[in-house]
Amino acid sequence: MCDIKKINSAIYNLLDNAVFYTKEGTITIFYELVDNKFVKVNINDTGIGFSEADKEKISQKFYRSKNALLSHPDGSGLGLYIVRNIIENNGGKLFYQSDGEGQGSTFSFTLPVSK
């Protein structure tokens, strides 16, 4: 039901971001079944996090949060944009949340489950 190579690429990008922006602490990956209709993959880290204002823009093309720019100025701002497009083109949805800058973040996505 999905393009597994592209989904692998999306997961790799999310994990790479978690490692890249978590200088110390933990990264946790887990999945869950939602309503027997979707699998939800969650990548939680204790990294740089993001503000509520950043949440509005975080998966837009070329956008990088202030924390991301300060932490690693060389990024392109395309990674999460590409991940969102991959997930949505495979029938899923990308989610992200953080309690604020310096508070870590969780990036999740859903994909439909085959019957």
Salt bridges, closest charged atoms under 4 A:
GLU88 OE1 - ARG84 NH1 3.64
GLU101 OE1 - LYS66 NZ 3.80
